[in-house]
Amino acid sequence: MKRPNKIAVLMGGPGEEREVSLKSGEAIKKALNDNGYDVSSIVMDTELAGLIDKLLSVDLVFL
């Protein structure tokens, strides 16, 4: 399998575990960056406008 060029870490959400998701998402993002990956964050909230465009702009999404 070819190594992905761009990875997005999906984090957040409107639920009770939002803060936990944000914290763990940032840790995952840092670990991927430290291993040479081009990583961005997609923070979920109640507004989903533009989500599909963000998802289509990366090679892989880490949920």
Secondary structure, DSSP 8 states (H G I E B T S, - for coil): ----SEEEEEEE-SSTTHHHHHHHHHHHHHHHHHTT-EEEEEEE-S--TTHHHHHHTSSEEE-
